[in-house]
Amino acid sequence: MSSNLPWMWFAMRASGITAWTLLSATIMWGLLLRTRILPAGSPVRLMNMHKYLGSLALVTLAIHLVTVILDPTLHFTWANALIPFTASWKPLALAAGIIAAYLMVPVQLIARVRARMGKSGATWFNRTHLIAYAAWPLATAHYVMAGTDALVPASLMLIGSVTLVIVLLLTARGWIPRGYFTKRESRRSVVTTTPAAQEKELVGAGSSN
């Protein structure tokens, strides 16, 4: 870290960790939507939140990229930041981050033109989602291998807790049928509202007589 410009290093680290955290939140929110674990609400609002998190992840990723270029100690060119294995400093770690960044872009683009693509929009949307899932382990590898403070206790707790949640949600997606929680809540609401509905019908019948 350069002594005359420490804030650039802080900005680079902060934007990188924030981008990774937002990518993790985007994936977790998407898995929650997939399994319908979230409380039944407005589907549009829940989906918009998912898109919003993904957009924020890309914005912070762009900030991270700019701070990497501007850092006075790394001396990276745009080619080093955009083309895997062109940098001499930790090439494998940087390649993982670059590839992860590219994998994050398609799903965001398809999500915005999905409605105009007709029937094929849903197919491409699902395919790009699978690609986005692959971005997370690569981004995590970049975080661990390139981060100078990635192995401090606080960072390890963050990585461990997020990994555990994502693994549990992936397990839930594989074993819990889609819509299970929504159907269970629907059955519960029917059971709880039926006596009230019957009472209303009886009162209505009595008043009509």
Helices and strands as residue ranges (DSSP letters): H 6-35, H 43-70, H 78-82, H 91-113, G 114-117, H 119-146, H 153-175, H 180-208
